[in-house]
Amino acid sequence: MTFVLKARPLDAAALAPYATVLNASDGKARAFPEVMAHGDVAGAHAFTILCPNPVEGAVRVGALERHPHSTQSFVPIKAGRWLVLVAPKTADGVPDLGAALAFIAGPEDAICINQDVWHAGLTVFDQPAQFGMIMWKAEREEDGVLWQLPEAIAVEI
């Protein structure tokens, strides 16, 4: 049976246990120290420009990833709508799909995913995109854990 997850508009309060929506809603500068947090192992910050192409047709997520030693931030440079899908960990560390949440973010939405949170890879809609991605890159430790799902999650947008 296919697991279906309905995406809803980005909601900072609902996303808060898993990620921070990066915005200055009062029109004044606001610092987000979690974006530049040092990981808990030796490493250095990395800034990468990602250039994903849009998903065409049905949206299916076949794997989730997490970064045990760092946060990961996505800042749209040129984008349309994009997917934010997060899931807590079960007691044995695997994604809890029953508690997963999916949101549709817009071109004005930037996020910082908390350390060690399961999330989908960057998935965009509408147009080819460019995102700045900022994270702590571990020197020696593995900081990209990939979980192949036994069956892809179908996301309704």
Backbone as JSON, one array per atom type, in Angstrom:
{
  "sequence": "MTFVLKARPLDAAALAPYATVLNASDGKARAFPEVMAHGDVAGAHAFTILCPNPVEGAVRVGALERHPHSTQSFVPIKAGRWLVLVAPKTADGVPDLGAALAFIAGPEDAICINQDVWHAGLTVFDQPAQFGMIMWKAEREEDGVLWQLPEAIAVEI",
  "N": [[0.84, -1.17, 0.0], [0.6, 2.18, -0.86], [2.07, 4.91, 0.8], [0.6, 7.95, 1.47], [1.07, 11.4, 1.57], [-0.21, 14.47, 2.37], [0.62, 17.61, 1.26], [0.85, 20.78, 2.78], [0.42, 24.39, 3.02], [3.41, 26.16, 3.89], [4.12, 26.23, 7.31], [5.27, 27.8, 9.97], [5.05, 27.3, 12.75], [4.14, 24.61, 12.92], [6.28, 23.37, 11.71], [8.35, 23.92, 13.43], [9.44, 22.0, 15.43], [11.25, 20.64, 13.87], [12.57, 22.28, 12.04], [13.64, 25.64, 11.27], [11.91, 28.4, 10.03], [13.27, 30.84, 8.05], [13.0, 34.1, 8.35], [12.41, 37.63, 8.49], [10.02, 38.84, 9.87], [9.16, 41.22, 10.95], [10.25, 43.21, 9.46], [12.75, 44.05, 10.13], [16.28, 43.51, 10.57], [17.34, 40.21, 11.38], [19.06, 37.82, 13.21], [20.12, 34.46, 12.69], [21.45, 32.19, 14.4], [21.54, 29.39, 14.29], [21.91, 28.67, 11.65], [24.61, 29.01, 11.11], [25.77, 27.37, 12.95], [28.31, 25.54, 14.59], [29.12, 22.24, 13.83], [28.99, 19.14, 15.73], [31.35, 17.8, 15.46], [34.73, 17.83, 14.16], [35.23, 20.07, 11.44], [34.1, 22.2, 8.76], [32.31, 25.11, 7.66], [30.22, 24.96, 4.78], [29.22, 26.32, 1.71], [27.04, 25.91, -0.85], [25.83, 26.14, -4.16], [22.9, 24.9, -5.28], [21.25, 23.37, -8.04], [18.5, 22.36, -8.82], [16.22, 20.62, -11.0], [12.75, 20.94, -11.92], [10.22, 18.75, -10.59], [8.27, 16.65, -12.56], [4.98, 15.69, -13.09], [3.66, 13.09, -10.96], [4.52, 13.38, -7.51], [6.95, 11.74, -5.86], [8.67, 10.47, -3.15], [11.51, 8.75, -2.57], [13.53, 8.34, -0.76], [14.9, 9.38, 2.39], [16.94, 11.74, 4.16], [19.41, 12.51, 6.68], [21.4, 14.59, 8.83], [23.6, 13.92, 11.11], [25.46, 15.5, 12.45], [25.1, 18.19, 11.93], [23.23, 21.21, 11.09], [21.15, 22.07, 8.26], [20.71, 24.39, 5.79], [18.48, 25.94, 3.46], [18.27, 28.31, 1.01], [16.38, 30.05, -1.17], [17.39, 31.24, -4.33], [16.67, 31.56, -6.95], [13.59, 30.51, -7.63], [10.53, 28.6, -7.7], [7.71, 27.16, -6.3], [8.47, 24.84, -3.65], [9.28, 21.71, -2.03], [9.06, 20.85, 1.38], [9.74, 18.31, 3.41], [9.59, 16.55, 6.33], [10.51, 14.3, 9.01], [10.16, 12.78, 12.2], [12.45, 10.81, 14.26], [12.22, 7.33, 15.01], [12.41, 5.28, 18.01], [14.46, 3.53, 17.39], [15.89, 4.98, 15.57], [15.13, 5.21, 12.87], [13.21, 6.75, 10.18], [10.07, 8.06, 11.21], [7.43, 7.56, 9.55], [4.71, 7.78, 9.89], [4.38, 10.06, 11.36], [5.32, 12.0, 9.73], [5.64, 15.16, 8.04], [4.57, 17.33, 5.42], [5.19, 20.18, 3.47], [4.46, 22.96, 1.35], [6.66, 25.24, 0.22], [7.45, 28.6, -0.74], [8.98, 30.86, -3.19], [9.97, 32.84, -1.59], [10.62, 31.7, 0.8], [12.89, 30.53, 3.15], [14.69, 27.99, 4.88], [16.03, 26.39, 7.84], [17.03, 23.3, 8.55], [16.89, 21.33, 11.42], [19.6, 19.81, 13.28], [20.2, 16.39, 12.69], [17.65, 15.64, 11.76], [15.3, 13.8, 9.93], [14.72, 14.25, 6.48], [13.38, 15.09, 3.23], [15.21, 15.15, 0.15], [16.15, 18.12, -1.7], [13.45, 19.25, -3.48], [11.87, 20.59, -6.2], [9.3, 22.59, -7.8], [7.54, 23.87, -10.68], [9.68, 25.44, -12.02], [13.14, 25.41, -13.21], [15.56, 25.72, -10.62], [17.58, 27.65, -8.3], [19.39, 27.33, -5.37], [20.88, 28.46, -2.39], [22.83, 26.5, -0.28], [23.67, 25.83, 2.99], [25.81, 24.38, 5.31], [27.42, 22.57, 8.0], [30.28, 20.84, 7.28], [31.51, 17.78, 8.02], [34.82, 16.73, 8.82], [35.9, 14.11, 9.14], [33.9, 12.4, 10.08], [30.92, 10.66, 9.11], [28.35, 12.5, 7.74], [26.04, 12.45, 6.34], [23.34, 10.68, 6.19], [21.54, 8.32, 4.5], [18.31, 7.07, 3.94], [16.76, 4.6, 2.34], [13.53, 4.28, 1.33], [11.18, 1.62, 1.81], [8.98, 1.7, 0.17], [8.08, 4.29, -2.0], [7.06, 7.52, -0.82], [4.05, 9.0, -1.66], [3.38, 12.24, -2.53], [0.9, 14.57, -2.17], [0.26, 17.56, -3.77]],
  "CA": [[0.0, 0.0, 0.0], [1.38, 3.41, -0.97], [1.89, 5.91, 1.85], [0.3, 9.25, 0.85], [1.21, 12.53, 2.48], [-0.78, 15.69, 1.79], [1.41, 18.8, 1.56], [0.07, 21.97, 3.1], [1.26, 25.58, 2.96], [4.44, 26.24, 4.92], [3.6, 26.67, 8.6], [6.45, 27.87, 10.84], [4.77, 26.68, 14.05], [4.09, 23.16, 12.74], [7.62, 22.94, 11.3], [9.31, 24.3, 14.47], [10.23, 20.93, 16.06], [12.16, 20.04, 12.9], [13.3, 23.28, 11.25], [13.3, 27.05, 11.48], [11.66, 29.22, 8.84], [14.16, 31.99, 8.15], [12.45, 35.35, 7.82], [12.37, 38.77, 9.42], [8.64, 39.25, 9.63], [8.91, 42.59, 11.41], [10.91, 44.14, 8.56], [14.06, 44.41, 10.67], [17.27, 42.44, 10.49], [17.24, 39.18, 12.41], [20.13, 36.83, 13.12], [19.75, 33.06, 12.87], [22.71, 31.51, 14.71], [21.51, 27.97, 13.95], [22.4, 28.48, 10.28], [26.07, 28.96, 11.12], [26.2, 26.59, 14.11], [29.37, 24.56, 14.37], [28.68, 20.88, 14.08], [29.56, 18.57, 16.95], [32.61, 17.14, 15.1], [35.63, 18.71, 13.41], [34.79, 20.32, 10.07], [34.04, 23.6, 8.34], [31.07, 25.47, 6.96], [30.23, 24.85, 3.33], [28.13, 26.99, 1.0], [26.92, 25.3, -2.17], [24.67, 26.51, -4.97], [22.23, 23.72, -5.85], [20.48, 23.74, -9.24], [17.57, 21.27, -9.14], [15.18, 20.77, -12.02], [11.45, 20.67, -11.32], [9.57, 17.45, -10.7], [7.14, 16.66, -13.48], [4.05, 14.59, -12.79], [3.45, 12.71, -9.56], [5.65, 13.61, -6.61], [7.23, 10.54, -5.07], [9.92, 10.58, -2.4], [11.99, 7.39, -2.38], [14.55, 8.26, 0.29], [15.05, 10.51, 3.29], [18.32, 11.9, 4.62], [19.6, 13.29, 7.9], [22.78, 15.01, 9.05], [23.74, 13.77, 12.55], [26.4, 16.44, 13.05], [24.94, 19.57, 11.46], [21.99, 21.72, 10.52], [21.26, 22.28, 6.82], [19.83, 25.5, 5.4], [18.18, 26.13, 2.05], [17.88, 29.69, 0.75], [16.1, 30.19, -2.6], [17.95, 32.36, -5.09], [15.7, 31.62, -8.05], [12.78, 29.32, -7.38], [9.08, 28.66, -7.58], [7.34, 26.4, -5.11], [9.36, 23.71, -3.36], [8.79, 20.78, -1.02], [9.74, 20.62, 2.66], [9.18, 17.09, 3.99], [10.38, 16.18, 7.5], [9.96, 13.21, 9.82], [10.93, 12.49, 13.42], [13.07, 9.49, 14.34], [11.67, 6.36, 15.96], [13.37, 4.93, 19.06], [15.63, 2.87, 16.79], [16.6, 5.91, 14.69], [14.64, 5.26, 11.5], [12.15, 7.76, 10.04], [8.7, 7.74, 11.61], [6.62, 8.07, 8.45], [3.37, 8.08, 10.38], [4.39, 11.42, 11.91], [5.96, 12.89, 8.75], [4.9, 16.35, 7.61], [4.98, 17.88, 4.13], [4.78, 21.57, 3.27], [4.86, 23.64, 0.12], [7.3, 26.53, 0.45], [7.47, 29.47, -1.92], [10.28, 31.42, -3.54], [10.41, 33.76, -0.53], [10.8, 30.92, 2.02], [14.17, 29.87, 3.44], [14.57, 27.19, 6.1], [17.19, 25.71, 8.42], [16.61, 22.02, 9.11], [17.64, 21.03, 12.64], [20.56, 18.71, 13.27], [19.75, 15.01, 12.85], [16.23, 15.49, 11.4], [15.04, 13.17, 8.64], [14.06, 15.15, 5.53], [13.53, 14.76, 1.81], [16.14, 15.98, -0.61], [15.56, 19.32, -2.29], [12.51, 18.93, -4.55], [11.26, 21.85, -6.64], [8.21, 22.55, -8.77], [7.3, 25.06, -11.48], [10.77, 25.94, -12.86], [14.48, 25.12, -12.71], [15.8, 26.58, -9.47], [18.9, 27.79, -7.69], [19.31, 27.5, -3.92], [22.09, 28.4, -1.58], [22.74, 25.5, 0.77], [24.71, 26.09, 3.98], [25.86, 23.38, 6.37], [28.7, 22.19, 8.56], [30.76, 19.6, 6.64], [32.42, 17.04, 8.89], [36.09, 16.33, 8.2], [36.11, 12.67, 9.14], [32.68, 11.67, 10.41], [29.86, 10.62, 8.11], [27.28, 13.41, 8.14], [24.92, 12.34, 5.42], [22.77, 9.34, 6.3], [20.44, 8.17, 3.55], [17.4, 5.96, 4.24], [15.93, 4.23, 1.2], [12.22, 3.83, 1.81], [10.76, 0.39, 1.16], [8.07, 2.15, -0.88], [8.12, 5.75, -2.06], [5.94, 8.31, -0.31], [3.37, 9.82, -2.67], [3.06, 13.53, -1.93], [-0.14, 15.35, -2.87], [0.51, 19.01, -3.63]],
  "C": [[0.89, 1.24, 0.0], [1.03, 4.36, 0.17], [1.71, 7.26, 1.17], [0.38, 10.33, 1.91], [0.73, 13.78, 1.77], [0.07, 16.88, 2.23], [0.49, 19.98, 1.81], [0.98, 23.19, 3.0], [2.25, 25.6, 4.13], [3.89, 26.88, 6.18], [4.75, 26.63, 9.59], [6.22, 27.17, 12.17], [4.77, 25.16, 13.95], [5.47, 22.59, 12.41], [8.65, 23.1, 12.42], [10.05, 23.14, 15.16], [11.33, 20.36, 15.16], [13.04, 21.05, 12.17], [12.82, 24.67, 11.62], [13.03, 27.7, 10.14], [12.45, 30.51, 9.04], [13.5, 33.2, 7.51], [12.51, 36.42, 8.9], [11.01, 39.42, 9.24], [8.34, 40.67, 10.09], [9.6, 43.64, 10.54], [12.26, 44.62, 9.04], [15.0, 43.22, 10.56], [17.1, 41.46, 11.65], [18.35, 38.17, 12.18], [19.57, 35.43, 13.37], [21.02, 32.26, 13.15], [22.72, 30.03, 14.33], [22.02, 27.69, 12.54], [23.91, 28.28, 10.26], [26.6, 28.19, 12.34], [27.32, 25.64, 13.71], [28.81, 23.19, 14.68], [29.37, 20.33, 15.32], [30.78, 17.69, 16.68], [33.45, 18.14, 14.32], [35.14, 18.86, 11.98], [34.84, 21.79, 9.76], [32.7, 23.85, 7.66], [31.27, 25.33, 5.45], [29.02, 25.59, 2.78], [28.15, 26.46, -0.42], [25.71, 25.88, -2.87], [24.13, 25.24, -5.6], [21.34, 24.18, -6.99], [19.52, 22.6, -9.63], [16.6, 21.63, -10.26], [13.84, 20.39, -11.4], [10.98, 19.24, -11.55], [8.42, 17.61, -11.68], [6.26, 15.46, -13.15], [3.94, 14.34, -11.3], [4.72, 12.94, -8.74], [5.81, 12.39, -5.72], [8.61, 10.71, -4.44], [10.37, 9.17, -2.04], [13.02, 7.22, -1.28], [14.47, 9.51, 1.16], [16.51, 10.56, 3.73], [18.31, 12.65, 5.95], [21.09, 13.58, 8.05], [23.03, 15.01, 10.56], [24.6, 14.84, 13.22], [26.17, 17.89, 12.66], [23.5, 19.91, 11.12], [22.22, 21.82, 9.01], [20.23, 23.33, 6.42], [19.7, 25.58, 3.9], [17.62, 27.53, 1.87], [17.63, 29.85, -0.75], [16.78, 31.43, -3.19], [17.02, 32.64, -6.27], [14.87, 30.35, -7.93], [11.31, 29.65, -7.52], [8.73, 27.98, -6.27], [8.33, 25.25, -4.91], [8.86, 22.95, -2.14], [9.68, 20.78, 0.22], [9.04, 19.42, 3.29], [10.12, 16.65, 5.11], [9.7, 15.04, 8.25], [10.81, 13.05, 11.07], [11.56, 11.1, 13.31], [12.27, 8.61, 15.31], [12.74, 6.08, 17.01], [14.61, 4.25, 18.51], [16.29, 3.71, 15.7], [16.12, 6.0, 13.25], [13.53, 6.31, 11.39], [10.79, 7.23, 10.48], [7.76, 8.34, 10.57], [5.21, 8.42, 8.88], [3.26, 9.48, 10.96], [5.05, 12.42, 10.96], [5.04, 14.04, 8.39], [5.45, 16.83, 6.28], [4.39, 19.27, 3.98], [5.21, 22.03, 1.88], [5.39, 25.01, 0.51], [7.29, 27.31, -0.85], [8.85, 30.06, -2.15], [10.83, 32.38, -2.49], [10.76, 33.02, 0.76], [12.17, 30.26, 2.08], [13.99, 29.11, 4.74], [15.94, 26.7, 6.56], [16.68, 24.45, 9.1], [17.51, 21.7, 10.31], [18.59, 19.86, 12.44], [19.84, 17.39, 13.49], [18.26, 14.79, 12.56], [16.12, 14.82, 10.03], [14.3, 14.15, 7.74], [14.28, 14.65, 4.11], [14.61, 15.64, 1.2], [15.41, 17.14, -1.25], [14.74, 18.94, -3.53], [11.78, 20.2, -4.93], [10.19, 21.6, -7.69], [8.31, 23.81, -9.64], [8.42, 25.45, -12.45], [12.11, 25.43, -12.35], [14.82, 26.15, -11.62], [17.28, 26.68, -9.13], [18.68, 28.08, -6.21], [20.71, 27.59, -3.36], [21.85, 27.38, -0.49], [23.94, 25.71, 1.69], [24.65, 24.99, 5.02], [27.28, 23.2, 6.86], [29.1, 20.87, 7.89], [31.8, 18.96, 7.54], [33.68, 16.65, 8.14], [36.2, 14.82, 8.06], [34.83, 11.86, 9.35], [31.7, 11.69, 9.23], [28.73, 11.53, 8.57], [26.17, 13.47, 7.11], [24.42, 10.91, 5.46], [21.55, 9.28, 5.4], [19.63, 6.93, 3.92], [16.53, 5.72, 3.01], [14.62, 3.68, 1.74], [11.83, 2.54, 1.1], [9.77, 0.65, 0.02], [8.03, 3.67, -0.84], [6.88, 6.37, -1.43], [5.36, 9.09, -1.48], [2.96, 11.11, -1.98], [2.02, 14.23, -2.79], [0.14, 16.82, -2.64], [-0.7, 19.81, -4.07]]
}
